[in-house]
Amino acid sequence: MILTVTLNSALDVTYRVPRLRPHASHRVTAVTERPGGKGINVARVLASLGHPVSATGFAGGPAGSLVRELLAGSPGVVDALVPCAGTTRRTVAVVDEASGDTTQFNEPGPLISAEEWSAFLARYADLLAGARAVALCGSLPPGVPVGAYAVLVRAARAAGVPVLLDTSGEALRRGVAARPEMIKPNAAELAELTGSRDPLPATRDARRRGAHAVVTSLGPDGLLAATPQGTWQAAPPRTLSGNPTGAGDSAVAGLLSALVEGLDWPDRLVRAVALSAATVAAPAAGEFDPRTYEEVRGSVKVTPAG
């Protein structure tokens, strides 16, 4: 199985409104609730691709109970979440139907105690024994050590399990130093890590900091990958309109599933770009539109970079 870690899981709530206006009341035309957080989104996409997956992290309070209830309705995803005393955060996305733009509100998450962190580490060690790959995704909830991802990367490497790390800030800087198999920052996260706003040298710099491979999300321009086998840019054939929330998580699912299947790097990037684009065309994070996926997959352009 593939293991995904979402330390700061969430209840994702999406509102759709005809037009979003500041300082105004809005009539919501549709509401959806999904189990969320980056790693849970990754898990749901992996399951849709046919990969057995376990999702761990923390869940607590009424929102956490609803996350677990909704996760039980996600075929192929095993709930391995660890209980916590605090309440799982909510993320609220407001979709402006007139423009297609999305405005996001993210709560900070529950305070995790030292005892709860120790309980998670024990569960993680048990899950690693059956894992073929691990995705470590998203922000850290309050109380979790800033070096948490570095600890988890080292534990996975000691168990011989490849790790993809998708986080930001100091958690990313420390995690990279633990030498994960792959990281997937966006352009802003990469610039914060390396100090360079030029994606090509910054992606290569991030490799020198410890990551075996670096795949940078360039938004609608696709992905830039620096790997031991070469450097490539993969771009979709056109820009899609829709809700981009979760597109990066689908790219992670594409990269991780292709790694487990033994695909070469250009094919990994094709899958990741196509899934990312197909998620923009889907109603919510953790989902992708199959027709868009097949259409884009056949048209992704992968070219050597630099």
ABEGO torsion letter per residue (X at the ends): XBBBBBABBBBBBBBBBABBBBGBBBBBABBBBBBBEAAAAAAAAAAAAGBBBBBBEBBBEAAAAAAAAAAAABBGBBBABBBBABBBBBBBBBBBAAAGBBBBBBBAEBBBBAAAAAAAAAAAAAAAAABABBBBBEBBBBGBBAAAAAAAAAAAAAAGBBBBBBBBEAAAAAAAAAGBABBBBBAAAAAAAAGBABAAAAAAAAAAAGBABBBBBAEAAEBBBBBAAEBBBBBBABBBBEBABGAAAAAAAAAAAAAAAGBBAAAAAAAAAAAAAAAAABABBGBBBAAAAAAAAAABBBBBBX
